[in-house]
Amino acid sequence: MSDRLLTIGETADLLGVGISTLRHWDDTGQLVDVRTPGGHRRYRLSAIEEFQGLETSGENEAVTAVYVRVSSPDQ
């Protein structure tokens, strides 16, 4: 399990969402942040992996993602 902390921008990029979405998820308890003494949000990498449903056992496993886009004049 990784306790590395990511900034809100790094977390947003990693998850492919906006910063406002992360703030909403934090406010609703879906993804919990850690606050710095200055009040900045940080997110544990292990919590992000758990949120995504990925294994956090520390073992390296391959993850396959598939993206398909179909375009036609009728759409």
N, CA, C, O and CB atoms as a CASP TS submission, in Angstrom:
PFRMAT TS
TARGET T0000
AUTHOR 0000-0000-0000
METHOD Language model
MODEL 1
PARENT N/A
ATOM      1  N   MET     1       0.848  -1.171   0.000  1.00  0.00           N
ATOM      2  CA  MET     1       0.000   0.000   0.000  1.00  0.00           C
ATOM      3  C   MET     1       0.892   1.232   0.000  1.00  0.00           C
ATOM      4  O   MET     1       1.850   1.320   0.768  1.00  0.00           O
ATOM      5  CB  MET     1      -0.964  -0.001   1.217  1.00  0.00           C
ATOM      6  N   SER     2       0.564   2.183  -0.873  1.00  0.00           N
ATOM      7  CA  SER     2       1.371   3.379  -0.987  1.00  0.00           C
ATOM      8  C   SER     2       0.736   4.525  -0.199  1.00  0.00           C
ATOM      9  O   SER     2      -0.460   4.785  -0.329  1.00  0.00           O
ATOM     10  CB  SER     2       1.548   3.768  -2.460  1.00  0.00           C
ATOM     11  N   ASP     3       1.534   5.202   0.610  1.00  0.00           N
ATOM     12  CA  ASP     3       1.052   6.352   1.355  1.00  0.00           C
ATOM     13  C   ASP     3       1.495   7.654   0.707  1.00  0.00           C
ATOM     14  O   ASP     3       1.445   8.713   1.333  1.00  0.00           O
ATOM     15  CB  ASP     3       1.539   6.289   2.792  1.00  0.00           C
ATOM     16  N   ARG     4       1.929   7.578  -0.545  1.00  0.00           N
ATOM     17  CA  ARG     4       2.345   8.780  -1.268  1.00  0.00           C
ATOM     18  C   ARG     4       1.155   9.722  -1.393  1.00  0.00           C
ATOM     19  O   ARG     4       0.045   9.291  -1.706  1.00  0.00           O
ATOM     20  CB  ARG     4       2.916   8.423  -2.673  1.00  0.00           C
ATOM     21  N   LEU     5       1.388  11.011  -1.148  1.00  0.00           N
ATOM     22  CA  LEU     5       0.321  12.001  -1.243  1.00  0.00           C
ATOM     23  C   LEU     5       0.425  12.754  -2.568  1.00  0.00           C
ATOM     24  O   LEU     5       1.510  13.172  -2.974  1.00  0.00           O
ATOM     25  CB  LEU     5       0.382  12.986  -0.053  1.00  0.00           C
ATOM     26  N   LEU     6      -0.715  12.920  -3.234  1.00  0.00           N
ATOM     27  CA  LEU     6      -0.783  13.639  -4.495  1.00  0.00           C
ATOM     28  C   LEU     6      -1.554  14.938  -4.295  1.00  0.00           C
ATOM     29  O   LEU     6      -2.466  15.008  -3.471  1.00  0.00           O
ATOM     30  CB  LEU     6      -1.443  12.772  -5.591  1.00  0.00           C
ATOM     31  N   THR     7      -1.185  15.959  -5.051  1.00  0.00           N
ATOM     32  CA  THR     7      -1.927  17.217  -5.004  1.00  0.00           C
ATOM     33  C   THR     7      -3.291  17.015  -5.648  1.00  0.00           C
ATOM     34  O   THR     7      -3.538  15.996  -6.292  1.00  0.00           O
ATOM     35  CB  THR     7      -1.144  18.357  -5.718  1.00  0.00           C
ATOM     36  N   ILE     8      -4.167  17.982  -5.471  1.00  0.00           N
ATOM     37  CA  ILE     8      -5.494  17.882  -6.065  1.00  0.00           C
ATOM     38  C   ILE     8      -5.398  17.882  -7.597  1.00  0.00           C
ATOM     39  O   ILE     8      -6.176  17.200  -8.264  1.00  0.00           O
ATOM     40  CB  ILE     8      -6.388  19.043  -5.580  1.00  0.00           C
ATOM     41  N   GLY     9      -4.447  18.644  -8.157  1.00  0.00           N
ATOM     42  CA  GLY     9      -4.253  18.665  -9.607  1.00  0.00           C
ATOM     43  C   GLY     9      -3.743  17.334 -10.141  1.00  0.00           C
ATOM     44  O   GLY     9      -4.216  16.843 -11.165  1.00  0.00           O
ATOM     45  N   GLU    10      -2.775  16.755  -9.439  1.00  0.00           N
ATOM     46  CA  GLU    10      -2.246  15.445  -9.843  1.00  0.00           C
ATOM     47  C   GLU    10      -3.335  14.382  -9.778  1.00  0.00           C
ATOM     48  O   GLU    10      -3.432  13.522 -10.653  1.00  0.00           O
ATOM     49  CB  GLU    10      -1.056  15.039  -8.947  1.00  0.00           C
ATOM     50  N   THR    11      -4.156  14.451  -8.727  1.00  0.00           N
ATOM     51  CA  THR    11      -5.233  13.475  -8.559  1.00  0.00           C
ATOM     52  C   THR    11      -6.283  13.637  -9.654  1.00  0.00           C
ATOM     53  O   THR    11      -6.772  12.649 -10.201  1.00  0.00           O
ATOM     54  CB  THR    11      -5.884  13.623  -7.173  1.00  0.00           C
ATOM     55  N   ALA    12      -6.625  14.875  -9.970  1.00  0.00           N
ATOM     56  CA  ALA    12      -7.595  15.139 -11.031  1.00  0.00           C
ATOM     57  C   ALA    12      -7.093  14.597 -12.363  1.00  0.00           C
ATOM     58  O   ALA    12      -7.853  13.976 -13.105  1.00  0.00           O
ATOM     59  CB  ALA    12      -7.877  16.645 -11.143  1.00  0.00           C
ATOM     60  N   ASP    13      -5.818  14.828 -12.671  1.00  0.00           N
ATOM     61  CA  ASP    13      -5.231  14.307 -13.911  1.00  0.00           C
ATOM     62  C   ASP    13      -5.247  12.785 -13.932  1.00  0.00           C
ATOM     63  O   ASP    13      -5.584  12.172 -14.945  1.00  0.00           O
ATOM     64  CB  ASP    13      -3.796  14.816 -14.080  1.00  0.00           C
ATOM     65  N   LEU    14      -4.883  12.185 -12.817  1.00  0.00           N
ATOM     66  CA  LEU    14      -4.829  10.722 -12.728  1.00  0.00           C
ATOM     67  C   LEU    14      -6.203  10.099 -12.942  1.00  0.00           C
ATOM     68  O   LEU    14      -6.325   9.075 -13.614  1.00  0.00           O
ATOM     69  CB  LEU    14      -4.270  10.293 -11.372  1.00  0.00           C
ATOM     70  N   LEU    15      -7.236  10.714 -12.371  1.00  0.00           N
ATOM     71  CA  LEU    15      -8.587  10.170 -12.478  1.00  0.00           C
ATOM     72  C   LEU    15      -9.337  10.670 -13.711  1.00  0.00           C
ATOM     73  O   LEU    15     -10.401  10.150 -14.047  1.00  0.00           O
ATOM     74  CB  LEU    15      -9.370  10.515 -11.242  1.00  0.00           C
ATOM     75  N   GLY    16      -8.784  11.675 -14.380  1.00  0.00           N
ATOM     76  CA  GLY    16      -9.435  12.205 -15.575  1.00  0.00           C
ATOM     77  C   GLY    16     -10.692  13.001 -15.273  1.00  0.00           C
ATOM     78  O   GLY    16     -11.647  12.978 -16.049  1.00  0.00           O
ATOM     79  N   VAL    17     -10.697  13.706 -14.145  1.00  0.00           N
ATOM     80  CA  VAL    17     -11.846  14.527 -13.755  1.00  0.00           C
ATOM     81  C   VAL    17     -11.359  15.928 -13.405  1.00  0.00           C
ATOM     82  O   VAL    17     -10.156  16.174 -13.322  1.00  0.00           O
ATOM     83  CB  VAL    17     -12.611  13.890 -12.552  1.00  0.00           C
ATOM     84  N   GLY    18     -12.287  16.825 -13.204  1.00  0.00           N
ATOM     85  CA  GLY    18     -11.943  18.180 -12.821  1.00  0.00           C
ATOM     86  C   GLY    18     -11.724  18.311 -11.319  1.00  0.00           C
ATOM     87  O   GLY    18     -12.141  17.458 -10.536  1.00  0.00           O
ATOM     88  N   ILE    19     -11.071  19.380 -10.944  1.00  0.00           N
ATOM     89  CA  ILE    19     -10.793  19.644  -9.532  1.00  0.00           C
ATOM     90  C   ILE    19     -12.102  19.807  -8.751  1.00  0.00           C
ATOM     91  O   ILE    19     -12.206  19.358  -7.610  1.00  0.00           O
ATOM     92  CB  ILE    19      -9.914  20.909  -9.380  1.00  0.00           C
ATOM     93  N   SER    20     -13.093  20.448  -9.366  1.00  0.00           N
ATOM     94  CA  SER    20     -14.376  20.631  -8.677  1.00  0.00           C
ATOM     95  C   SER    20     -15.047  19.289  -8.394  1.00  0.00           C
ATOM     96  O   SER    20     -15.734  19.140  -7.384  1.00  0.00           O
ATOM     97  CB  SER    20     -15.312  21.518  -9.512  1.00  0.00           C
ATOM     98  N   THR    21     -14.853  18.319  -9.276  1.00  0.00           N
ATOM     99  CA  THR    21     -15.399  16.978  -9.043  1.00  0.00           C
ATOM    100  C   THR    21     -14.733  16.345  -7.829  1.00  0.00           C
ATOM    101  O   THR    21     -15.409  15.730  -7.004  1.00  0.00           O
ATOM    102  CB  THR    21     -15.205  16.082 -10.289  1.00  0.00           C
ATOM    103  N   LEU    22     -13.414  16.489  -7.711  1.00  0.00           N
ATOM    104  CA  LEU    22     -12.710  15.956  -6.543  1.00  0.00           C
ATOM    105  C   LEU    22     -13.208  16.607  -5.265  1.00  0.00           C
ATOM    106  O   LEU    22     -13.409  15.928  -4.258  1.00  0.00           O
ATOM    107  CB  LEU    22     -11.199  16.165  -6.681  1.00  0.00           C
ATOM    108  N   ARG    23     -13.409  17.910  -5.297  1.00  0.00           N
ATOM    109  CA  ARG    23     -13.925  18.605  -4.112  1.00  0.00           C
ATOM    110  C   ARG    23     -15.310  18.085  -3.746  1.00  0.00           C
ATOM    111  O   ARG    23     -15.616  17.915  -2.566  1.00  0.00           O
ATOM    112  CB  ARG    23     -13.977  20.128  -4.354  1.00  0.00           C
ATOM    113  N   HIS    24     -16.152  17.829  -4.749  1.00  0.00           N
ATOM    114  CA  HIS    24     -17.487  17.279  -4.506  1.00  0.00           C
ATOM    115  C   HIS    24     -17.386  15.886  -3.891  1.00  0.00           C
ATOM    116  O   HIS    24     -18.069  15.582  -2.913  1.00  0.00           O
ATOM    117  CB  HIS    24     -18.300  17.227  -5.816  1.00  0.00           C
ATOM    118  N   TRP    25     -16.523  15.034  -4.473  1.00  0.00           N
ATOM    119  CA  TRP    25     -16.355  13.677  -3.943  1.00  0.00           C
ATOM    120  C   TRP    25     -15.858  13.728  -2.501  1.00  0.00           C
ATOM    121  O   TRP    25     -16.255  12.901  -1.681  1.00  0.00           O
ATOM    122  CB  TRP    25     -15.372  12.867  -4.820  1.00  0.00           C
ATOM    123  N   ASP    26     -14.999  14.686  -2.188  1.00  0.00           N
ATOM    124  CA  ASP    26     -14.508  14.832  -0.823  1.00  0.00           C
ATOM    125  C   ASP    26     -15.641  15.274   0.105  1.00  0.00           C
ATOM    126  O   ASP    26     -15.798  14.736   1.202  1.00  0.00           O
ATOM    127  CB  ASP    26     -13.343  15.843  -0.773  1.00  0.00           C
ATOM    128  N   ASP    27     -16.421  16.247  -0.335  1.00  0.00           N
ATOM    129  CA  ASP    27     -17.526  16.758   0.484  1.00  0.00           C
ATOM    130  C   ASP    27     -18.578  15.683   0.758  1.00  0.00           C
ATOM    131  O   ASP    27     -19.225  15.697   1.806  1.00  0.00           O
ATOM    132  CB  ASP    27     -18.179  17.955  -0.206  1.00  0.00           C
ATOM    133  N   THR    28     -18.749  14.749  -0.185  1.00  0.00           N
ATOM    134  CA  THR    28     -19.750  13.688  -0.017  1.00  0.00           C
ATOM    135  C   THR    28     -19.154  12.409   0.566  1.00  0.00           C
ATOM    136  O   THR    28     -19.867  11.424   0.757  1.00  0.00           O
ATOM    137  CB  THR    28     -20.405  13.378  -1.351  1.00  0.00           C
ATOM    138  N   GLY    29     -17.840  12.419   0.853  1.00  0.00           N
ATOM    139  CA  GLY    29     -17.207  11.262   1.489  1.00  0.00           C
ATOM    140  C   GLY    29     -16.838  10.134   0.550  1.00  0.00           C
ATOM    141  O   GLY    29     -16.477   9.051   1.009  1.00  0.00           O
ATOM    142  N   GLN    30     -16.918  10.355  -0.748  1.00  0.00           N
ATOM    143  CA  GLN    30     -16.585   9.300  -1.710  1.00  0.00           C
ATOM    144  C   GLN    30     -15.080   9.085  -1.822  1.00  0.00           C
ATOM    145  O   GLN    30     -14.626   7.954  -1.993  1.00  0.00           O
ATOM    146  CB  GLN    30     -17.158   9.640  -3.078  1.00  0.00           C
ATOM    147  N   LEU    31     -14.310  10.159  -1.726  1.00  0.00           N
ATOM    148  CA  LEU    31     -12.847  10.091  -1.777  1.00  0.00           C
ATOM    149  C   LEU    31     -12.327  11.071  -0.727  1.00  0.00           C
ATOM    150  O   LEU    31     -12.479  12.283  -0.874  1.00  0.00           O
ATOM    151  CB  LEU    31     -12.283  10.433  -3.228  1.00  0.00           C
ATOM    152  N   VAL    32     -11.726  10.551   0.312  1.00  0.00           N
ATOM    153  CA  VAL    32     -11.327  11.368   1.457  1.00  0.00           C
ATOM    154  C   VAL    32      -9.934  11.955   1.238  1.00  0.00           C
ATOM    155  O   VAL    32      -9.016  11.273   0.782  1.00  0.00           O
ATOM    156  CB  VAL    32     -11.356  10.535   2.752  1.00  0.00           C
ATOM    157  N   ASP    33      -9.804  13.229   1.571  1.00  0.00           N
ATOM    158  CA  ASP    33      -8.509  13.884   1.429  1.00  0.00           C
ATOM    159  C   ASP    33      -7.787  13.970   2.765  1.00  0.00           C
ATOM    160  O   ASP    33      -8.339  13.658   3.820  1.00  0.00           O
ATOM    161  CB  ASP    33      -8.681  15.279   0.836  1.00  0.00           C
ATOM    162  N   VAL    34      -6.530  14.405   2.683  1.00  0.00           N
ATOM    163  CA  VAL    34      -5.705  14.713   3.850  1.00  0.00           C
ATOM    164  C   VAL    34      -5.370  16.184   3.704  1.00  0.00           C
ATOM    165  O   VAL    34      -4.951  16.614   2.630  1.00  0.00           O
ATOM    166  CB  VAL    34      -4.391  13.795   3.944  1.00  0.00           C
ATOM    167  N   ARG    35      -5.546  16.972   4.763  1.00  0.00           N
ATOM    168  CA  ARG    35      -5.276  18.412   4.683  1.00  0.00           C
ATOM    169  C   ARG    35      -3.878  18.715   5.209  1.00  0.00           C
ATOM    170  O   ARG    35      -3.447  18.177   6.229  1.00  0.00           O
ATOM    171  CB  ARG    35      -6.335  19.214   5.478  1.00  0.00           C
ATOM    172  N   THR    36      -3.188  19.582   4.495  1.00  0.00           N
ATOM    173  CA  THR    36      -1.884  20.059   4.952  1.00  0.00           C
ATOM    174  C   THR    36      -2.121  21.090   6.046  1.00  0.00           C
ATOM    175  O   THR    36      -3.251  21.546   6.218  1.00  0.00           O
ATOM    176  CB  THR    36      -1.043  20.665   3.771  1.00  0.00           C
ATOM    177  N   PRO    37      -1.078  21.473   6.793  1.00  0.00           N
ATOM    178  CA  PRO    37      -1.250  22.525   7.803  1.00  0.00           C
ATOM    179  C   PRO    37      -1.776  23.833   7.199  1.00  0.00           C
ATOM    180  O   PRO    37      -2.413  24.622   7.896  1.00  0.00           O
ATOM    181  CB  PRO    37       0.076  22.785   8.512  1.00  0.00           C
ATOM    182  N   GLY    38      -1.515  24.063   5.923  1.00  0.00           N
ATOM    183  CA  GLY    38      -2.009  25.257   5.246  1.00  0.00           C
ATOM    184  C   GLY    38      -3.412  25.101   4.688  1.00  0.00           C
ATOM    185  O   GLY    38      -3.947  26.040   4.100  1.00  0.00           O
ATOM    186  N   GLY    39      -4.025  23.919   4.863  1.00  0.00           N
ATOM    187  CA  GLY    39      -5.390  23.688   4.408  1.00  0.00           C
ATOM    188  C   GLY    39      -5.524  23.152   2.995  1.00  0.00           C
ATOM    189  O   GLY    39      -6.635  23.059   2.473  1.00  0.00           O
ATOM    190  N   HIS    40      -4.398  22.795   2.362  1.00  0.00           N
ATOM    191  CA  HIS    40      -4.450  22.260   1.001  1.00  0.00           C
ATOM    192  C   HIS    40      -4.834  20.781   1.029  1.00  0.00           C
ATOM    193  O   HIS    40      -4.468  20.050   1.950  1.00  0.00           O
ATOM    194  CB  HIS    40      -3.091  22.451   0.288  1.00  0.00           C
ATOM    195  N   ARG    41      -5.572  20.354   0.012  1.00  0.00           N
ATOM    196  CA  ARG    41      -6.002  18.958  -0.080  1.00  0.00           C
ATOM    197  C   ARG    41      -4.899  18.104  -0.707  1.00  0.00           C
ATOM    198  O   ARG    41      -4.273  18.492  -1.694  1.00  0.00           O
ATOM    199  CB  ARG    41      -7.306  18.842  -0.905  1.00  0.00           C
ATOM    200  N   ARG    42      -4.683  16.957  -0.121  1.00  0.00           N
ATOM    201  CA  ARG    42      -3.790  15.942  -0.674  1.00  0.00           C
ATOM    202  C   ARG    42      -4.549  14.620  -0.635  1.00  0.00           C
ATOM    203  O   ARG    42      -5.390  14.399   0.236  1.00  0.00           O
ATOM    204  CB  ARG    42      -2.423  15.856   0.129  1.00  0.00           C
ATOM    205  N   TYR    43      -4.245  13.755  -1.581  1.00  0.00           N
ATOM    206  CA  TYR    43      -4.930  12.471  -1.669  1.00  0.00           C
ATOM    207  C   TYR    43      -3.910  11.348  -1.630  1.00  0.00           C
ATOM    208  O   TYR    43      -2.900  11.388  -2.333  1.00  0.00           O
ATOM    209  CB  TYR    43      -5.784  12.385  -2.951  1.00  0.00           C
ATOM    210  N   ARG    44      -4.181  10.340  -0.799  1.00  0.00           N
ATOM    211  CA  ARG    44      -3.298   9.177  -0.707  1.00  0.00           C
ATOM    212  C   ARG    44      -3.452   8.341  -1.971  1.00  0.00           C
ATOM    213  O   ARG    44      -4.567   8.056  -2.408  1.00  0.00           O
ATOM    214  CB  ARG    44      -3.615   8.325   0.564  1.00  0.00           C
ATOM    215  N   LEU    45      -2.315   7.951  -2.554  1.00  0.00           N
ATOM    216  CA  LEU    45      -2.338   7.126  -3.755  1.00  0.00           C
ATOM    217  C   LEU    45      -3.099   5.835  -3.490  1.00  0.00           C
ATOM    218  O   LEU    45      -3.838   5.365  -4.354  1.00  0.00           O
ATOM    219  CB  LEU    45      -0.908   6.820  -4.232  1.00  0.00           C
ATOM    220  N   SER    46      -2.928   5.257  -2.309  1.00  0.00           N
ATOM    221  CA  SER    46      -3.629   4.013  -1.974  1.00  0.00           C
ATOM    222  C   SER    46      -5.144   4.221  -1.954  1.00  0.00           C
ATOM    223  O   SER    46      -5.891   3.329  -2.355  1.00  0.00           O
ATOM    224  CB  SER    46      -3.152   3.481  -0.611  1.00  0.00           C
ATOM    225  N   ALA    47      -5.607   5.390  -1.490  1.00  0.00           N
ATOM    226  CA  ALA    47      -7.044   5.684  -1.465  1.00  0.00           C
ATOM    227  C   ALA    47      -7.582   5.859  -2.881  1.00  0.00           C
ATOM    228  O   ALA    47      -8.709   5.463  -3.178  1.00  0.00           O
ATOM    229  CB  ALA    47      -7.325   6.950  -0.630  1.00  0.00           C
ATOM    230  N   ILE    48      -6.769   6.456  -3.753  1.00  0.00           N
ATOM    231  CA  ILE    48      -7.172   6.623  -5.153  1.00  0.00           C
ATOM    232  C   ILE    48      -7.291   5.266  -5.823  1.00  0.00           C
ATOM    233  O   ILE    48      -8.256   5.008  -6.542  1.00  0.00           O
ATOM    234  CB  ILE    48      -6.165   7.512  -5.917  1.00  0.00           C
ATOM    235  N   GLU    49      -6.314   4.397  -5.591  1.00  0.00           N
ATOM    236  CA  GLU    49      -6.344   3.056  -6.178  1.00  0.00           C
ATOM    237  C   GLU    49      -7.556   2.282  -5.674  1.00  0.00           C
ATOM    238  O   GLU    49      -8.212   1.580  -6.444  1.00  0.00           O
ATOM    239  CB  GLU    49      -5.048   2.289  -5.850  1.00  0.00           C
ATOM    240  N   GLU    50      -7.854   2.409  -4.388  1.00  0.00           N
ATOM    241  CA  GLU    50      -9.022   1.751  -3.820  1.00  0.00           C
ATOM    242  C   GLU    50     -10.300   2.302  -4.443  1.00  0.00           C
ATOM    243  O   GLU    50     -11.214   1.544  -4.768  1.00  0.00           O
ATOM    244  CB  GLU    50      -9.051   1.927  -2.296  1.00  0.00           C
ATOM    245  N   PHE    51     -10.360   3.611  -4.608  1.00  0.00           N
ATOM    246  CA  PHE    51     -11.506   4.277  -5.212  1.00  0.00           C
ATOM    247  C   PHE    51     -11.735   3.763  -6.630  1.00  0.00           C
ATOM    248  O   PHE    51     -12.875   3.592  -7.061  1.00  0.00           O
ATOM    249  CB  PHE    51     -11.302   5.799  -5.220  1.00  0.00           C
ATOM    250  N   GLN    52     -10.640   3.518  -7.351  1.00  0.00           N
ATOM    251  CA  GLN    52     -10.730   3.021  -8.724  1.00  0.00           C
ATOM    252  C   GLN    52     -11.010   1.526  -8.767  1.00  0.00           C
ATOM    253  O   GLN    52     -11.301   0.985  -9.834  1.00  0.00           O
ATOM    254  CB  GLN    52      -9.446   3.327  -9.479  1.00  0.00           C
ATOM    255  N   GLY    53     -10.927   0.853  -7.629  1.00  0.00           N
ATOM    256  CA  GLY    53     -11.166  -0.583  -7.600  1.00  0.00           C
ATOM    257  C   GLY    53      -9.952  -1.393  -7.996  1.00  0.00           C
ATOM    258  O   GLY    53     -10.081  -2.555  -8.382  1.00  0.00           O
ATOM    259  N   LEU    54      -8.765  -0.793  -7.904  1.00  0.00           N
ATOM    260  CA  LEU    54      -7.533  -1.495  -8.253  1.00  0.00           C
ATOM    261  C   LEU    54      -6.950  -2.181  -7.033  1.00  0.00           C
ATOM    262  O   LEU    54      -7.202  -1.779  -5.897  1.00  0.00           O
ATOM    263  CB  LEU    54      -6.510  -0.528  -8.857  1.00  0.00           C
ATOM    264  N   GLU    55      -6.173  -3.216  -7.278  1.00  0.00           N
ATOM    265  CA  GLU    55      -5.481  -3.909  -6.196  1.00  0.00           C
ATOM    266  C   GLU    55      -4.461  -2.976  -5.570  1.00  0.00           C
ATOM    267  O   GLU    55      -3.778  -2.233  -6.274  1.00  0.00           O
ATOM    268  CB  GLU    55      -4.798  -5.198  -6.709  1.00  0.00           C
ATOM    269  N   THR    56      -4.358  -3.013  -4.248  1.00  0.00           N
ATOM    270  CA  THR    56      -3.365  -2.199  -3.561  1.00  0.00           C
ATOM    271  C   THR    56      -2.418  -3.081  -2.760  1.00  0.00           C
ATOM    272  O   THR    56      -1.853  -2.647  -1.756  1.00  0.00           O
ATOM    273  CB  THR    56      -4.047  -1.175  -2.645  1.00  0.00           C
ATOM    274  N   SER    57      -2.246  -4.331  -3.210  1.00  0.00           N
ATOM    275  CA  SER    57      -1.416  -5.272  -2.474  1.00  0.00           C
ATOM    276  C   SER    57       0.067  -5.015  -2.666  1.00  0.00           C
ATOM    277  O   SER    57       0.893  -5.600  -1.966  1.00  0.00           O
ATOM    278  CB  SER    57      -1.742  -6.675  -2.889  1.00  0.00           C
ATOM    279  N   GLY    58       0.417  -4.143  -3.609  1.00  0.00           N
ATOM    280  CA  GLY    58       1.815  -3.864  -3.869  1.00  0.00           C
ATOM    281  C   GLY    58       2.381  -4.707  -5.004  1.00  0.00           C
ATOM    282  O   GLY    58       3.494  -4.452  -5.465  1.00  0.00           O
ATOM    283  N   GLU    59       1.640  -5.695  -5.456  1.00  0.00           N
ATOM    284  CA  GLU    59       2.094  -6.516  -6.566  1.00  0.00           C
ATOM    285  C   GLU    59       1.803  -5.792  -7.867  1.00  0.00           C
ATOM    286  O   GLU    59       0.791  -5.104  -7.996  1.00  0.00           O
ATOM    287  CB  GLU    59       1.417  -7.907  -6.545  1.00  0.00           C
ATOM    288  N   ASN    60       2.697  -5.952  -8.827  1.00  0.00           N
ATOM    289  CA  ASN    60       2.492  -5.331 -10.133  1.00  0.00           C
ATOM    290  C   ASN    60       1.629  -6.245 -10.987  1.00  0.00           C
ATOM    291  O   ASN    60       2.009  -7.372 -11.301  1.00  0.00           O
ATOM    292  CB  ASN    60       3.847  -5.038 -10.835  1.00  0.00           C
ATOM    293  N   GLU    61       0.465  -5.737 -11.353  1.00  0.00           N
ATOM    294  CA  GLU    61      -0.436  -6.482 -12.211  1.00  0.00           C
ATOM    295  C   GLU    61      -0.757  -5.616 -13.413  1.00  0.00           C
ATOM    296  O   GLU    61      -0.848  -4.393 -13.306  1.00  0.00           O
ATOM    297  CB  GLU    61      -1.730  -6.902 -11.454  1.00  0.00           C
ATOM    298  N   ALA    62      -0.925  -6.256 -14.549  1.00  0.00           N
ATOM    299  CA  ALA    62      -1.248  -5.534 -15.764  1.00  0.00           C
ATOM    300  C   ALA    62      -2.710  -5.121 -15.738  1.00  0.00           C
ATOM    301  O   ALA    62      -3.576  -5.884 -15.309  1.00  0.00           O
ATOM    302  CB  ALA    62      -0.945  -6.386 -17.005  1.00  0.00           C
ATOM    303  N   VAL    63      -2.972  -3.918 -16.198  1.00  0.00           N
ATOM    304  CA  VAL    63      -4.332  -3.419 -16.317  1.00  0.00           C
ATOM    305  C   VAL    63      -4.537  -3.065 -17.779  1.00  0.00           C
ATOM    306  O   VAL    63      -3.725  -2.354 -18.372  1.00  0.00           O
ATOM    307  CB  VAL    63      -4.594  -2.183 -15.373  1.00  0.00           C
ATOM    308  N   THR    64      -5.619  -3.559 -18.360  1.00  0.00           N
ATOM    309  CA  THR    64      -5.914  -3.289 -19.752  1.00  0.00           C
ATOM    310  C   THR    64      -7.116  -2.376 -19.836  1.00  0.00           C
ATOM    311  O   THR    64      -8.147  -2.631 -19.215  1.00  0.00           O
ATOM    312  CB  THR    64      -6.158  -4.590 -20.530  1.00  0.00           C
ATOM    313  N   ALA    65      -6.980  -1.313 -20.605  1.00  0.00           N
ATOM    314  CA  ALA    65      -8.088  -0.389 -20.823  1.00  0.00           C
ATOM    315  C   ALA    65      -8.388  -0.362 -22.314  1.00  0.00           C
ATOM    316  O   ALA    65      -7.476  -0.370 -23.140  1.00  0.00           O
ATOM    317  CB  ALA    65      -7.756   1.046 -20.286  1.00  0.00           C
ATOM    318  N   VAL    66      -9.652  -0.331 -22.648  1.00  0.00           N
ATOM    319  CA  VAL    66     -10.062  -0.310 -24.045  1.00  0.00           C
ATOM    320  C   VAL    66     -10.908   0.928 -24.278  1.00  0.00           C
ATOM    321  O   VAL    66     -11.829   1.210 -23.512  1.00  0.00           O
ATOM    322  CB  VAL    66     -10.843  -1.602 -24.427  1.00  0.00           C
ATOM    323  N   TYR    67     -10.601   1.660 -25.326  1.00  0.00           N
ATOM    324  CA  TYR    67     -11.366   2.838 -25.697  1.00  0.00           C
ATOM    325  C   TYR    67     -11.835   2.634 -27.119  1.00  0.00           C
ATOM    326  O   TYR    67     -11.032   2.365 -28.013  1.00  0.00           O
ATOM    327  CB  TYR    67     -10.525   4.152 -25.552  1.00  0.00           C
ATOM    328  N   VAL    68     -13.140   2.760 -27.333  1.00  0.00           N
ATOM    329  CA  VAL    68     -13.708   2.576 -28.670  1.00  0.00           C
ATOM    330  C   VAL    68     -14.564   3.790 -28.982  1.00  0.00           C
ATOM    331  O   VAL    68     -15.367   4.224 -28.156  1.00  0.00           O
ATOM    332  CB  VAL    68     -14.547   1.250 -28.767  1.00  0.00           C
ATOM    333  N   ARG    69     -14.388   4.333 -30.171  1.00  0.00           N
ATOM    334  CA  ARG    69     -15.201   5.456 -30.589  1.00  0.00           C
ATOM    335  C   ARG    69     -15.745   5.148 -31.965  1.00  0.00           C
ATOM    336  O   ARG    69     -14.998   4.778 -32.871  1.00  0.00           O
ATOM    337  CB  ARG    69     -14.392   6.779 -30.585  1.00  0.00           C
ATOM    338  N   VAL    70     -17.042   5.299 -32.119  1.00  0.00           N
ATOM    339  CA  VAL    70     -17.678   5.057 -33.409  1.00  0.00           C
ATOM    340  C   VAL    70     -18.324   6.358 -33.853  1.00  0.00           C
ATOM    341  O   VAL    70     -19.120   6.957 -33.130  1.00  0.00           O
ATOM    342  CB  VAL    70     -18.732   3.895 -33.328  1.00  0.00           C
ATOM    343  N   SER    71     -17.975   6.772 -35.029  1.00  0.00           N
ATOM    344  CA  SER    71     -18.546   7.995 -35.596  1.00  0.00           C
ATOM    345  C   SER    71     -19.149   7.690 -36.946  1.00  0.00           C
ATOM    346  O   SER    71     -18.588   6.945 -37.750  1.00  0.00           O
ATOM    347  CB  SER    71     -17.480   9.106 -35.719  1.00  0.00           C
ATOM    348  N   SER    72     -20.302   8.280 -37.177  1.00  0.00           N
ATOM    349  CA  SER    72     -20.922   8.144 -38.487  1.00  0.00           C
ATOM    350  C   SER    72     -21.683   9.418 -38.778  1.00  0.00           C
ATOM    351  O   SER    72     -21.993  10.165 -37.850  1.00  0.00           O
ATOM    352  CB  SER    72     -21.859   6.902 -38.552  1.00  0.00           C
ATOM    353  N   PRO    73     -21.991   9.688 -40.012  1.00  0.00           N
ATOM    354  CA  PRO    73     -22.740  10.902 -40.352  1.00  0.00           C
ATOM    355  C   PRO    73     -24.130  10.942 -39.728  1.00  0.00           C
ATOM    356  O   PRO    73     -24.706  12.019 -39.574  1.00  0.00           O
ATOM    357  CB  PRO    73     -22.864  11.023 -41.848  1.00  0.00           C
ATOM    358  N   ASP    74     -24.679   9.775 -39.364  1.00  0.00           N
ATOM    359  CA  ASP    74     -26.022   9.723 -38.787  1.00  0.00           C
ATOM    360  C   ASP    74     -26.061  10.098 -37.325  1.00  0.00           C
ATOM    361  O   ASP    74     -27.150  10.281 -36.781  1.00  0.00           O
ATOM    362  CB  ASP    74     -26.593   8.358 -38.955  1.00  0.00           C
ATOM    363  N   GLN    75     -24.948  10.220 -36.673  1.00  0.00           N
ATOM    364  CA  GLN    75     -24.952  10.486 -35.225  1.00  0.00           C
ATOM    365  C   GLN    75     -25.179  11.926 -34.912  1.00  0.00           C
ATOM    366  O   GLN    75     -25.209  12.306 -33.741  1.00  0.00           O
ATOM    367  CB  GLN    75     -23.665  10.049 -34.603  1.00  0.00           C
TER
END
